[in-house]
Amino acid sequence: MWVKNNGAGALTITPTTSTIDGAATLVLATGQWALIVSDGTNYQTAAYVPSGGGGLTVFTESLETASPNSSINAARLLVSAAGATTDTDFVLQPKGVGALLAQLPTASSVGGNKRGANAVDWQTVRSAAAQVASGTRSVISGGANNTNAGISAVISGGIGNTISSGTATTVGGGSGNTVSGNQNTVSGGASNNASGGSSCVGGGEGNITSVGDYTTIGGGDRNQASNYNATVGGGTQNIASGDSSTVPGGAFSQAVGAASTAMGAYALARTRGAVASASGNFSTVGDAQTERLVQRALTTGATTTALSADGSTPGANTCAVLPNNSMFAFTIMVSAKVTTFGDRAAYQITGAISRGANAASTQIDGTTTVTTLAAIGGASAWVVTVTANTTLGSLQVNVTGAAATNIKWVATISLTEVVG
């Protein structure tokens, strides 16, 4: 008996008391036909192929209806070519710049919009037509409601993740993550955002890398890394906004100065190279903390020179600037030596400085103590002092060397700060 399904839906053939190919039923999709013969007891199919040609010769197709596929049947396409090697690859190859996808585009949420050139899109669940791999060579491996408009960009899975632009960007998974720019990555987590360039958010929730390139947030909650090479390791609501600044973790800390570090809770690293540490605060970030600075200068004569974090004339970003209404106690260690080993000296300075309503009110409080720890050779004539810079509102370390002598000066400034 020849049977062909010319209908719009599947045709199920159920022998009354027998089996067909060892199963209770045979299902033919639209356009399929079968030659059914009896062996005296049950039925067998002598031919079972789609219409429109000789059918598949390399694959065997079947519809699996037995448990565990009884409630959701499984349609299988099995490599079965005679003469094929024991291990045989299965290749799905689009033509030209065609995409490889799991659903037919429908311009609706059912199948989504057309995919990008050479895109790969295995996502089968979306709430909007635009939630597809629309970028050139873009990939969505799975998940739901993901959108990839980047070039050579990848969303591995998750829910509601978006790559809006850029090249070679990645979302590993998670939910509600957003990536733009080039070579940026969000590995997972929720509601994270990576922009700039070559930046990374490892996970966590609500973390943001922005503005500068090469920024990193390891994880945590609502952290921000917003300048070149800035890093937040984790914690909550920390901000690394200075170039090459770092917040290892903790809570509510801010590394504002370039190459600065803020640690603990409510610490504020204000200037270049500052390392701030706090365990809490009175009312604002950085109002109860310690801060350590390293300053330097190279002198070539006997002219008094002020140290700074970058070795040039002190500025607002390179010296120990006091906030309004603050008081700092300080201990300063200074090392100095000629550029060729010889004359050398070391000093310790202790004291206090305060600032009232403005920079002009900055003053040294009490008596500053300068102790010479060592002075070898001609270094006995060198001089170190500390003053209040009323233009910048800062603590200033001043050094005086010797005529026609190149001397390197380095100071470590340790501050105990109370503000407000």
N, C-alpha and C positions, 0 to 999 in steps of 0.2 A: 504494500500500500504506500503510495506517495502522498505526503502531506506537506503543504506550503502555507505559511502564515502571511496572508495578504492584509491582515487587519492592522489597526493602529497600535494595539497593545500586545502583550505577550499572550501566546497560545499555550495552554497547559493540556497535555494529553495524559489521561489517567486510565490505564486498563482496569477492568472491573475486578478481576481476581488474579491478575498476573502482574509481573514486573516488566519494566522496559529498560534495557541496559542495566539490569540489577537494581533499578530504583523504582519507586512507586509512581513517579511521573516523569514526563519529558516536557521541557519548556522550550518553545521556539519563539525567538524574538521576531519582530516584524521583518519580513523578507527572507527569513530562514525556511529551509525545507528539509525533509527527512524521508528516507526510504525505510519503512518499518516492516520487518518480516517476523514470522512466528517460527520458533524452533520446536513447536508441538506443545510446549508448556508455557513459556514466557515469550516476550518480544525482544528483538534486537534491532538496532538501527544499522543498516548497511551503508548509508551515506547520511551526512548531517553537516551541511555547509550553508553559508550565507548566499543570498541571491546575487546575481550580477557577475558571475565568474566562477572559476573553478574552486574558489575558497582558499583558505590558508593552507599552505603546504609545509611550512616550517614550524607552525604552532598548532597546539590542540587547545580548543576553547571548551569550556564547560561551565555550567551553572551548578554550584554546590548548594544543595538544599538540606542535607542531613545535618544533625547536631555537630558542632555548635553553630552552624550556619542556617538553622531552621527559621529563626525569627528575622534575621537579616541575612539574606542569601548572599553568596560570594560568587561573582563571575570571574573565572580564572582563564588566563592566557598562558599556556605552558609551552616552553621551547621543547620540541619533540622531533626535530628533523632527523631523518635517517642519515647516518654517517657523520652527524655532528660530534664534536669532541665531548668528553665526559663533562667538562666545564665549558659552558658556552655563554658569552655575553649576550645581554638583551639590550638593544639600542633603540631609543626613540629619537629620531633625528629630524628636526624641522628643516624646511627648505629656505635657503637664502638667509635673510635676517629675521625669519619667523621665530616666534616665541615657543617655549615648551610650557604647557600649562595644564592644569587639572580640570578646568571648566571652560565651556564655550562662552566667550564674551557675549553679554546680552545688553550692555549699556544700562544695566540696572544692578541692584544689589544681589540678584540671583547669580549672575555670571561675571559681573563687573565690566569695566571698560576694556578696550583693547590694551594688550600689554605692549611694553617697549620692545625695540629691536633687540633680538637675541636674549630676551628676558626669560627667566625661569620662575614660574609661579605655581606652587602646589597648594596655596591657600584655598580652602573651599567654603569658608564662612566669612561673610562681610555684611555690614549694615549700610554701606553706601557703594555706589558704582566705582568711585575713585579709589577704593581700598584694594589696589592691585599693584603689581610690579610694573609701573609705567615707565621707569627710567631705562635708558639704553644699557643692556647687559645687567640689569638689576635682578635681584633674587629675593623671593619670599619662600622660605622652606616650608612654612606651615603656620599654625596659629590661627588667629581670627582678628578681623578688623584692622589688619596692618596695612600701611601705605608706604610704598617705596618709589620715590621719584628721583632718586640719586642715580649717578652713573657708576656702573660697576660696584654698586652698593649692595649690602646683604642684610636682610632681616631673617634671623634663624627661626624665630617663632614668637610666642607670647601673644598678648592681646593689646590692640590699639596702639601699637608702636608706629612711629612715623620717621622716615628719612625724607626731608623736604627738598634738599638740594645737595650739591657737592659731589665729590668723586671719592670712591674707595672708602666710604663710611660703613659702619657696622652697628647693628643692634643685635645683641645675643639673645635677648628674650625679655621677660618681665612684662610690665604693662604701662601704657601711657608714656613711654619714653620718646624723646624727640632728639634727632640729630640733624645738623646742617653743617655746611663747610666741608673741607677736604680732610680725609684720613682721620676722622673723629670716630670714637667708639663709646657706646654704652653697653656694658656687658650684660646688665640685667637690672633688677630693682624696679622701682615705680616712679613715674613722673620725673625722671631725671632728664637733663638737657645738656648736650655737648655741642658747642659751637666753637668758633675760632678755627684752629687748624691743628691737626695731629694731637688732639686732646682726648682725654679718657675719663669716663666715670665708671668705676668698677661695679657699683651697685648702690644699695641704700634707697633713699626716697627723697625727692625734691632737691637733689643736688644739681648745681649749675656750673659748668665751665664756659667762660665767655671771653670775648675781646681778644686776649692774647693767644698765641700758639703754644703748644707743648704744655698745656695745663693738665693737672691730674687731681681727681678726687677718688680716693679709694672706696669710700662708702659713707655710711652715716646718714644724717638727716639734715636737709636744708643747708648744706654747706655750699660755699662759693669759692671758686678759683678764677680770678678775673684779670690776670696779667700774664705776660710771657713767663713760662717756666714755673708758674705758681703751683703749689701743691697743698692739698688738705688731705691728711691721711684718713680721717673719719671724725667721729664725734657728732655734735649737733650745733648747727647755726654758727659755724666758724667761717671766717672770711680771710682768704689770702689774696690781697689786692696789690701788693707790691711786686715789682719785677723780681722773679726768682725767690719769692717769699714762701714761707712754709708754716702751716699749722699742723703738727703731728696728729692731734686729736683733741679731746677735751670738749669744752662747751663755751660758746659765746666769745671766743677769742678772735683777735684780729691782727694779722701781720700786714701792716700798711707800708712800712719802709722797704726799699729794695733790698733783697737778700736778707730780710729779717725773719725772725722766728717767734711765734707766740705759743705758749704752752699752758696747760692747766685749764682754769675757768676764769673768764673775764679778763684775760691778759691782753695788752695792747702794745705791740712793737711799733713804735712811732717812726723811727728813722732808719737810715741805711745800716744794715748789719746788726741791728739791735736784736737781742734775745730777751724776751719778756716772759715772766712767769708769775702766775697768780693762782690763788685757791678760791677766790671769790671777790666780791666787791661791796662797796657801800651803796652806790646807786647807778654808776656808769662804768663802762668798760675801761679798765686801766687805772682806776682811782685808788687801788690798794695793791701794789705789786713791786717786784724787783725787775730791774732791767740792766743788761750788760751790753756795753758798747766797746768796739775796738776802733781806735783812731790812730792816724800816722801822719808823718811829715818827713821830708828830706830837706835838711838845711845845708847850705853851702857857704854860709858866712855867719857873722855875729849878730845878724838882725833877728829880732824876736819874731817867731812864727807860731801861728795857731794850728793845732792839730785838727783833723777832720776825718770822717769815715772813708773818704776817697783820696785823701792826701792833698787836696787842693784847698782853696780858700773856703772857710766854713760857710755853709748855707743852711737853709731851713730843713733840708732833707739829709744833712750829713753831720749834724752835731746834736748835742743833748738839749733839745728844746723843751722848756717847761710849759705845761698848759697854764692858763690863767688860774689864779687861786690855788697854788700848789707849793709843796715843799719837798725837796730831795735831800736825803743824807747821802754822802758819796765817799767811796774809797777808790783811789786811783793808783794803779801800779804802772810805772813808766820804765821801759828799757831803752837804752840808746847805745850806739856804737858807731865808730867810723866805718866807712865802707870796706876798708881793708882792716883785718883784725889788728886791734891795738887799743887805743883809748876807748873806754866804755864806762857806763854808769847805770845805776838803777835807783828808783825813787818810789816812795810811798807818800800819798797825799790823802788826808782825810778832812772832811768838813761838811758844811751844809749850805744850801742855796734855796732861795724862794722867789716866787713871782706872784705879784698881786693882780691888779686888774688888766695889766697890759705888759708888753715887753719892756717898756721903759722902767717899770717898777722892779725888775729882776735885780737881786742883790745877794751877795755872800753874807750868810748869817754866822755870827760868832767868829771864832778864830780858826783859820785854816792851818793845818799842820803839815809841813813838808819835811819828810825824813829822807836823807840821802843814805841808801842802803849800801852803795858801793860807788866809788869814783876812782877809776884807774888812769894813771898818767895825766894827760892834760884835761881829762874830764872833770877834774876838780873845779874848773872855772865855768863849767856849763851851768845853766840855770833853768829851773822848771817852776812855773807859777800857775795859779788858777784864778780866773776872774769871771765876773758876770758880764755877758755880752748883752747890753741893753737894747741893741738893735734887733737881734734875733730872739731875745728873751731866753738865752741859753747859758749852760755851763761851758766855759772855754778853758782848755789846757794850752798854755803858752810855753814855748821852749826857746832858749837862746844857746847857740853853739859857739863855734870859734871861727875866726876869720880864715878864709881860704881852706876850709875843712868840710868835707862831705860827711854828714852824720845822719844816720837813720834813727828815727824816733818812733816808738810804738807804745800806745797807752791802752790799758784795759780799764774802763770806767764802770764801776759797780754802783748802782743807784737803788736806794730804797725810797719809794715814791708814795706820797699821799696827795690826793687831788680833791678839791671841792670842800 
